Amino acid sequence: MMSRPMQPERSDQRPVVLSVRGVGRRYAGVVALAGVDLEIRGGEVLAIVGENGAGKSTLLKILSGVVQPSEGSVAVADASGALRELALDGVREATDAGIALVHQELNLAENLDVAGAIYLGREPSRFGFLDRARMRAESARWLARVGLDLDPGTLCGTLRIAQRQLVEIAKALSTESRILILDEPTSSLTTRETERLLEIMDELRRAGVAVVFVSHHLDEVMKIADRVVVLRDGRKTGELARGEYDRAAIERLMVGRDIARAERRAVAADAATRLEVHGLVTTHRRRVPASLAVRAGEIVGLAGLVGAGRTELLEAIAGLGASSGIVRLDGRALPAGASARVRAGVALVPEDRARNGLFLEDSVATNMSLAWIDRSSRARLVDARGERGMVERMVGRMQLRPAQPSRRVQTLSGGNQQKSVIGRWLAIHPAVLLLDEPTRGVDVGARAEIHAEVRRLAEQGSAVVFASSELEEVLMLADRILVMYEGVIAGELSAHEATEIAIMQLATGGGTPRAHPPTAQP
Amino acid sequence: MKKALGIIAIFLAIFVFASLYGENFLTGINLMQLTQRTALYAILALGAALVIVTGGIDLSIGSVVCLAGITTPWLLIEHEWSPWAVVPTVLAMSAGIGLFHGLLITRLKLQPFLVTLCGLLLYRGIARWMTGDQTQGFMGEHGDLRKLATGRFEIPGVENFLLPATVIPAAILAIVIGVFYSRTVWGRWLLATGRNESAARYSGIPTAGLVTISYVGCSLLAGFGGMLFIFDISSAQPSDFGNFYELYAIAAAVLGGCSLRGGEISVIGVIFGAATLQVLRTTIILVGLSSQLEFAVIGAVLLLGVAADEGVRRFLSRRLERSAAAVR
């Protein structure tokens, strides 16, 4: 946990290094961004927040030369510090002007080593041969700069996501950039890794680099940002400096309304046990059997660090991957295999939705109806009319935007993609819904809507288990919290006794399983 | 249907070209022969499409055509089996070959390319060894059975053109396969499996079973096609019968809009793909090009078709990207 807020510094005296005036961008007549003014100063961290579709990505793309604005101007400070208007006609020009963008999707070539990845496309050479020694030495310097203790010869394919992220940042810094732009840099990092990244951003700020980042996590934003720019529907709705903003103010600017915090529900004490897991050995390397039980209407949160075995546990319950042990639904042992489990009503929303959840080239309708067509078919024939009706209702219920069933899932934002996966399962009203990182890369509004649907399913008597690396989400959604550490369920906390500190203690091996863990001071 | 438009345009272009410049192209006898051959190759191409949909491939189609085709007269004439025993035996053998491929691919996780490449060598070798590499034929017998392929039906009101009997099984198969993919749960699941096998598994789709069935279907159609081929030509040599047929089948399927990445099929497209290849072969001869150029011309046209397809795809995805960015 980061306890101290990061250096509140007055930044209005610092030199402006990048300035945009009235920039906008339309795509085929649709306005993605309009009339945005923005100044970025050296040595400050600027956060850009907004719901999906607010225009954040478009703005970042304009700042980094990936797309050109259809209106307005961009000016970049030259060596003397004078602002000069500049047409950023591509990433190359932006790089030359000292601007580097770290994409949300990490683009490291898996078969290259770290040094090769950092110097990809501009490898130092001697007499036409790769100067490997220099590449490695230089890389090591940049890796040290981002606090990554890694041999430059390591293959990128073996790196964890957090490490890749840092390699990308090292790569961006190695181009001598003065303006570093990060698109949702923490969306796949654990709490600890996020802390580390924020520290690095702080160090870069002290070194005079202008850091611009987009995030859905207001906690991080408030910890680090000197200024917060809020976008909504392609327009800037506000700009708040440190000291002026609080969570409610930012959220209001983002959605134009206050987000209602859900009331905590009480699970009926006499509710029957729906899901029962006995001695389940998962694919986690430690192979420690796990047991748990979830009652009807209960939402159980799995907390823990990445690698603690949460994904493995959820997948084993869903019948994916080799596992041994018993999974019971309403007292009856379930057969092995994912398709048998789905038929019995056990559904999993996977962590990596692009790889395991979605059929990206297919429509929302096709993605949503996959499980439903099986339930509703007669003689294995798809009930096409019923399918259309179901999809339309589900698109409405999940509040998909745009509400077009024929739209390719690929073209949707993260939140809407996730809603498509969840809609697939809600359509068959599962007895047990398992969700692995249900709102990763999902904006605030969509997150609230997803949480509401999960609660509604629980209220109708289903058992819900979800894993999340975000403590805030665990605390907000779960009735009961199981904390995993090194492949073992290390402890259990009820919603009212759980605090971030109590969870982190268990998650980092600092607690022994007991009924009443020490209540820590918030 | 949209996917089929490209190949239909190519087909029409070649057809018009052949009608204008090919001698005797628009004669009843030539059109009959074209229809006959298109129907036969379409059966193989539909089989190839079944596995291509799953993201796989079957290189053994030609060898299965050979083994099934050669076995039929071999059992009927040399071993004097009854046709009632021979046809089910040959079809069961073909399905067994597909099952073997499917299990190797889904259970042992071997690559489809490798499994069926070995099949290509294996079944050809077995056919040659089994028959002592001797030509197999019907010796003028079993005329009734052969009518399945050699039969011709009059179409009322049409002169100089009789409908080849092979059109009937080809059409039935096309309709069944078309309905299977568009209307049944299994078909929809197979399309999903081809798109993203992992996501399909996570969605509770029994991918291994469905993929195995696809390989069974492919080999079964290859075996059935092999039987019809030998009924049609009456005798064949184990050493060259069915050579390269897998490539005609795969080419027709790909021309017809089946992406080799899987997850896409257009039955109409596959049929027009098969027809295009046959018209092209005939055209080469009728316009007086050397028949030795046949493969070269087919290769060049295929390449053009695929390149054009990719071009269109890129154009569309660029447009898609723009509209996607607008949504963000």
Contacts between the chains, C-beta under 8 A, distances in Angstrom:
chain1	res1	chain2	res2	distance
A	26	B	326	7.5
A	27	B	322	4.9
A	27	B	323	6.3
A	27	B	325	5.6
A	27	B	326	3.2
A	28	B	322	6.1
A	28	B	323	6.1
A	28	B	326	6.5
A	30	B	323	7.5
A	30	B	326	4.1
A	30	B	327	7.8
A	32	B	325	6.5
A	32	B	326	5.0
A	32	B	328	6.9
A	52	B	328	6.8
A	53	B	327	6.2
A	53	B	328	6.0
A	55	B	328	7.4
A	56	B	328	7.7
A	57	B	325	7.2
A	57	B	328	4.7
A	58	B	325	6.4
A	58	B	328	6.4
A	61	B	325	7.6
A	67	B	325	7.3
A	318	B	202	7.7
A	320	B	201	6.9
A	320	B	202	6.6
A	337	B	206	7.8
A	338	B	201	6.0
A	338	B	202	6.8
A	338	B	204	5.3
A	339	B	204	4.6
A	339	B	205	6.4
A	339	B	206	4.4
A	341	B	204	7.0
A	342	B	203	7.2
A	342	B	204	2.7
A	343	B	204	6.9
A	347	B	204	7.5
A	348	B	202	6.3
A	350	B	202	5.2
A	355	B	196	7.6
A	355	B	198	5.8
A	355	B	199	7.0
A	356	B	198	5.2
A	356	B	199	5.3
A	356	B	201	8.0
A	356	B	202	4.5
A	357	B	199	5.7
A	357	B	202	6.5
A	358	B	196	7.1
A	358	B	199	6.0
A	359	B	192	5.6
A	359	B	195	4.4
A	359	B	196	5.2
A	359	B	199	5.9
A	359	B	200	7.9
A	359	B	263	7.6
A	360	B	195	7.9
A	360	B	196	7.3
A	361	B	195	6.1
A	361	B	263	7.0
A	362	B	192	7.4
A	362	B	195	6.1
A	362	B	263	7.9
A	366	B	188	7.7
A	366	B	192	7.4
A	370	B	188	7.3
A	370	B	189	7.4
A	370	B	192	6.0
A	370	B	203	5.2
A	370	B	205	7.3
A	371	B	203	6.2
A	371	B	204	6.3
A	373	B	185	5.2
A	373	B	188	6.0
A	374	B	185	5.3
A	374	B	189	8.0
A	374	B	204	8.0
A	377	B	184	7.8
A	377	B	185	4.8
A	380	B	184	5.0
A	380	B	185	5.1
A	380	B	186	6.3
A	381	B	183	5.5
A	381	B	184	5.9
A	381	B	185	7.7
A	382	B	183	5.6
A	382	B	184	6.5
A	382	B	185	6.0
A	382	B	188	6.2
A	384	B	183	7.4
A	402	B	327	6.9
A	408	B	320	6.8
A	410	B	320	7.2
A	410	B	324	6.9
A	411	B	320	6.2
A	411	B	323	6.3
A	411	B	324	3.8
A	411	B	327	6.1
A	412	B	327	7.1
A	413	B	327	6.7
A	413	B	328	5.9
A	424	B	203	6.9
